[in-house]
């Protein structure tokens, strides 16, 4: 994606694609993106993130990773698909 829209010549096309996606409601950004985009250099544009952690590992280590997201203003969710009941 970055390579496709990384030069000045592709900017008008990106703008047109984005406007079309917004007007046709194919893309509806979250409130966090709408309110914060361009306002802060170090703030996340996502309200929630599923961190790449293995919940079978030490939960203290998982908490340290997750706390980093929380301190930056994001919420977290978890993917429990990989957890299986042991027989």
Buried (B, 14 or more C-beta within 10 A) or exposed (E): EEEEBEEEEEEEEEEEEEEEEEEEEEEEEEEBEEEBEEEEEEEBBBEEBEBEBEEEEEEEEBEEEBEEBEEEBBEBEEEEEEEEEEE
